[in-house]
Amino acid sequence: MLSVGRTRYTVPKELRRYLRVRDETCRWPGCRRSATQCDIDHTLDWQFEGLTEHENLAHLCPADHALESETRWSYVHLTDGTLKWTSPTGRTFISEPATLIRPPERRPKPEPLPLPLPLPLPLPLPLPLPLPLPEPTSHARSRASEADPPPF
């Protein structure tokens, strides 16, 4: 889980683990303090609609976290966990992650396939009705008996 968005401020355990592996140390340029002794900072502050996600979080030791929060130092996330820091004088510094972790690609959810229209069931063919045989007339019965006598 690399993001919980705006649902919570606190960083969940799985995301903290991901960040600790990615950062290893404080991400302030030149600081080598272990990530285990650092705060996790929202790059875009939570109160300004910042998300709790890997692309908006970085480890900063308490001293550097205070500098970033209370001075005009700022940073933005670039690709692959790289941070671009800007000093109050406008000078920029790059902080690369200790471990390059490629997060899973964000793919838009595919549109659900439309359900195929059900094929109409073939209508059963009606069974042909037996045609009633016409009743032989008495004249036809007598002629039939004369024309074809029984074999005995």
C-alpha positions as YAML, in Angstrom:
chain: A
units: angstrom
residues:
- id: 1
  name: MET
  ca: [0.00, 0.00, 0.00]
- id: 2
  name: LEU
  ca: [1.72, 3.15, -1.21]
- id: 3
  name: SER
  ca: [-1.11, 5.59, -0.53]
- id: 4
  name: VAL
  ca: [-4.01, 6.13, 1.79]
- id: 5
  name: GLY
  ca: [-4.76, 9.49, 0.20]
- id: 6
  name: ARG
  ca: [-6.69, 11.82, 2.49]
- id: 7
  name: THR
  ca: [-8.28, 9.04, 4.53]
- id: 8
  name: ARG
  ca: [-5.68, 9.34, 7.29]
- id: 9
  name: TYR
  ca: [-2.72, 11.49, 8.33]
- id: 10
  name: THR
  ca: [-0.78, 8.75, 10.11]
- id: 11
  name: VAL
  ca: [1.44, 6.71, 7.81]
- id: 12
  name: PRO
  ca: [0.45, 3.01, 7.86]
- id: 13
  name: LYS
  ca: [3.02, 0.35, 8.73]
- id: 14
  name: GLU
  ca: [3.48, -0.98, 5.17]
- id: 15
  name: LEU
  ca: [4.07, 2.51, 3.79]
- id: 16
  name: ARG
  ca: [6.53, 3.35, 6.60]
- id: 17
  name: ARG
  ca: [8.49, 0.20, 5.71]
- id: 18
  name: TYR
  ca: [8.55, 1.16, 2.01]
- id: 19
  name: LEU
  ca: [9.78, 4.68, 2.86]
- id: 20
  name: ARG
  ca: [12.45, 3.37, 5.27]
- id: 21
  name: VAL
  ca: [13.85, 1.07, 2.57]
- id: 22
  name: ARG
  ca: [13.68, 3.80, -0.07]
- id: 23
  name: ASP
  ca: [15.23, 6.58, 2.04]
- id: 24
  name: GLU
  ca: [17.49, 4.80, 4.60]
- id: 25
  name: THR
  ca: [18.55, 8.22, 5.95]
- id: 26
  name: CYS
  ca: [17.30, 11.76, 6.43]
- id: 27
  name: ARG
  ca: [16.66, 13.19, 2.96]
- id: 28
  name: TRP
  ca: [18.10, 16.64, 3.75]
- id: 29
  name: PRO
  ca: [21.05, 17.21, 1.40]
- id: 30
  name: GLY
  ca: [24.17, 15.88, 3.12]
- id: 31
  name: CYS
  ca: [22.46, 14.54, 6.28]
- id: 32
  name: ARG
  ca: [23.23, 10.87, 7.02]
- id: 33
  name: ARG
  ca: [21.04, 10.32, 10.10]
- id: 34
  name: SER
  ca: [19.28, 6.93, 9.99]
- id: 35
  name: ALA
  ca: [15.66, 6.91, 8.84]
- id: 36
  name: THR
  ca: [14.80, 5.02, 12.04]
- id: 37
  name: GLN
  ca: [15.59, 8.23, 13.95]
- id: 38
  name: CYS
  ca: [13.66, 10.52, 11.58]
- id: 39
  name: ASP
  ca: [10.18, 11.92, 11.23]
- id: 40
  name: ILE
  ca: [8.14, 11.23, 8.11]
- id: 41
  name: ASP
  ca: [7.30, 14.58, 6.54]
- id: 42
  name: HIS
  ca: [4.38, 15.37, 4.25]
- id: 43
  name: THR
  ca: [5.98, 17.36, 1.43]
- id: 44
  name: LEU
  ca: [2.71, 19.15, 0.75]
- id: 45
  name: ASP
  ca: [1.41, 19.62, 4.28]
- id: 46
  name: TRP
  ca: [-1.66, 17.65, 5.30]
- id: 47
  name: GLN
  ca: [-3.52, 20.86, 6.20]
- id: 48
  name: PHE
  ca: [-2.98, 22.07, 2.61]
- id: 49
  name: GLU
  ca: [-4.58, 18.94, 1.12]
- id: 50
  name: GLY
  ca: [-1.36, 16.90, 1.05]
- id: 51
  name: LEU
  ca: [-1.82, 13.17, 0.58]
- id: 52
  name: THR
  ca: [-0.41, 10.39, 2.72]
- id: 53
  name: GLU
  ca: [1.34, 8.62, -0.14]
- id: 54
  name: HIS
  ca: [4.89, 7.63, -1.09]
- id: 55
  name: GLU
  ca: [5.19, 10.53, -3.56]
- id: 56
  name: ASN
  ca: [4.41, 13.08, -0.83]
- id: 57
  name: LEU
  ca: [6.44, 11.66, 2.07]
- id: 58
  name: ALA
  ca: [10.13, 11.69, 3.02]
- id: 59
  name: HIS
  ca: [12.25, 11.05, 6.11]
- id: 60
  name: LEU
  ca: [13.67, 14.14, 7.81]
- id: 61
  name: CYS
  ca: [15.58, 14.13, 11.09]
- id: 62
  name: PRO
  ca: [14.01, 16.38, 13.76]
- id: 63
  name: ALA
  ca: [16.55, 19.21, 13.25]
- id: 64
  name: ASP
  ca: [16.16, 19.25, 9.46]
- id: 65
  name: HIS
  ca: [12.41, 18.81, 9.73]
- id: 66
  name: ALA
  ca: [12.30, 21.99, 11.85]
- id: 67
  name: LEU
  ca: [14.44, 23.85, 9.28]
- id: 68
  name: GLU
  ca: [12.18, 22.77, 6.44]
- id: 69
  name: SER
  ca: [9.02, 23.70, 8.38]
- id: 70
  name: GLU
  ca: [10.19, 27.02, 9.82]
- id: 71
  name: THR
  ca: [12.33, 28.51, 7.05]
- id: 72
  name: ARG
  ca: [12.00, 29.04, 3.32]
- id: 73
  name: TRP
  ca: [13.72, 25.74, 2.47]
- id: 74
  name: SER
  ca: [11.41, 23.58, 0.36]
- id: 75
  name: TYR
  ca: [11.48, 20.40, -1.66]
- id: 76
  name: VAL
  ca: [9.45, 18.60, -4.29]
- id: 77
  name: HIS
  ca: [9.32, 14.97, -5.31]
- id: 78
  name: LEU
  ca: [10.65, 14.10, -8.74]
- id: 79
  name: THR
  ca: [10.57, 10.63, -10.28]
- id: 80
  name: ASP
  ca: [11.73, 7.46, -8.51]
- id: 81
  name: GLY
  ca: [11.82, 9.03, -5.04]
- id: 82
  name: THR
  ca: [14.32, 11.76, -5.97]
- id: 83
  name: LEU
  ca: [13.86, 15.04, -4.09]
- id: 84
  name: LYS
  ca: [14.72, 18.48, -5.43]
- id: 85
  name: TRP
  ca: [15.52, 20.88, -2.60]
- id: 86
  name: THR
  ca: [15.46, 24.66, -2.98]
- id: 87
  name: SER
  ca: [17.29, 26.91, -0.51]
- id: 88
  name: PRO
  ca: [15.98, 30.33, 0.56]
- id: 89
  name: THR
  ca: [18.43, 31.88, -1.95]
- id: 90
  name: GLY
  ca: [17.06, 29.75, -4.83]
- id: 91
  name: ARG
  ca: [19.95, 27.29, -5.05]
- id: 92
  name: THR
  ca: [18.82, 23.71, -5.76]
- id: 93
  name: PHE
  ca: [20.10, 20.38, -4.46]
- id: 94
  name: ILE
  ca: [19.18, 16.86, -5.48]
- id: 95
  name: SER
  ca: [18.65, 14.09, -2.93]
- id: 96
  name: GLU
  ca: [18.47, 10.64, -4.50]
- id: 97
  name: PRO
  ca: [16.87, 7.70, -2.72]
- id: 98
  name: ALA
  ca: [19.17, 5.09, -1.19]
- id: 99
  name: THR
  ca: [17.19, 2.32, -2.87]
- id: 100
  name: LEU
  ca: [15.48, 2.72, -6.18]
- id: 101
  name: ILE
  ca: [12.09, 1.05, -5.87]
- id: 102
  name: ARG
  ca: [9.80, 1.12, -8.81]
- id: 103
  name: PRO
  ca: [6.27, 1.23, -7.49]
- id: 104
  name: PRO
  ca: [3.64, -0.64, -9.43]
- id: 105
  name: GLU
  ca: [2.35, 1.30, -12.38]
- id: 106
  name: ARG
  ca: [-0.86, 3.13, -11.86]
- id: 107
  name: ARG
  ca: [-3.16, 1.94, -14.51]
- id: 108
  name: PRO
  ca: [-6.61, 3.30, -14.87]
- id: 109
  name: LYS
  ca: [-9.21, 0.74, -14.13]
- id: 110
  name: PRO
  ca: [-10.37, -0.71, -17.40]
- id: 111
  name: GLU
  ca: [-13.92, -0.05, -18.35]
- id: 112
  name: PRO
  ca: [-16.00, -3.12, -17.68]
- id: 113
  name: LEU
  ca: [-16.81, -5.00, -20.82]
- id: 114
  name: PRO
  ca: [-20.44, -4.75, -21.77]
- id: 115
  name: LEU
  ca: [-22.33, -7.90, -21.19]
- id: 116
  name: PRO
  ca: [-23.19, -9.58, -24.45]
- id: 117
  name: LEU
  ca: [-26.79, -9.46, -25.36]
- id: 118
  name: PRO
  ca: [-28.36, -12.81, -24.70]
- id: 119
  name: LEU
  ca: [-29.03, -14.71, -27.83]
- id: 120
  name: PRO
  ca: [-32.72, -15.25, -28.31]
- id: 121
  name: LEU
  ca: [-33.67, -18.81, -27.73]
- id: 122
  name: PRO
  ca: [-34.84, -20.39, -30.94]
- id: 123
  name: LEU
  ca: [-38.52, -20.80, -30.95]
- id: 124
  name: PRO
  ca: [-39.45, -24.45, -30.98]
- id: 125
  name: LEU
  ca: [-40.86, -25.48, -34.27]
- id: 126
  name: PRO
  ca: [-44.45, -26.49, -33.87]
- id: 127
  name: LEU
  ca: [-45.02, -30.15, -34.36]
- id: 128
  name: PRO
  ca: [-47.14, -30.76, -37.39]
- id: 129
  name: LEU
  ca: [-50.60, -31.72, -36.38]
- id: 130
  name: PRO
  ca: [-51.72, -35.04, -37.76]
- id: 131
  name: LEU
  ca: [-54.17, -34.45, -40.47]
- id: 132
  name: PRO
  ca: [-57.41, -36.19, -39.83]
- id: 133
  name: LEU
  ca: [-58.16, -38.78, -42.40]
- id: 134
  name: PRO
  ca: [-61.47, -38.31, -44.05]
- id: 135
  name: GLU
  ca: [-64.02, -40.90, -43.18]
- id: 136
  name: PRO
  ca: [-64.54, -43.14, -46.16]
- id: 137
  name: THR
  ca: [-67.96, -42.93, -47.54]
- id: 138
  name: SER
  ca: [-70.09, -46.04, -47.51]
- id: 139
  name: HIS
  ca: [-69.84, -46.20, -51.28]
- id: 140
  name: ALA
  ca: [-66.06, -46.03, -51.13]
- id: 141
  name: ARG
  ca: [-66.01, -48.73, -48.41]
- id: 142
  name: SER
  ca: [-67.97, -51.12, -50.49]
- id: 143
  name: ARG
  ca: [-65.85, -50.55, -53.58]
- id: 144
  name: ALA
  ca: [-62.70, -50.99, -51.52]
- id: 145
  name: SER
  ca: [-63.91, -54.30, -50.29]
- id: 146
  name: GLU
  ca: [-64.71, -55.47, -53.84]
- id: 147
  name: ALA
  ca: [-61.46, -54.28, -55.34]
- id: 148
  name: ASP
  ca: [-59.24, -55.87, -52.76]
- id: 149
  name: PRO
  ca: [-60.75, -59.05, -51.31]
- id: 150
  name: PRO
  ca: [-59.07, -60.60, -48.28]
- id: 151
  name: PRO
  ca: [-56.49, -63.26, -49.09]
- id: 152
  name: PHE
  ca: [-58.31, -66.15, -47.34]
...
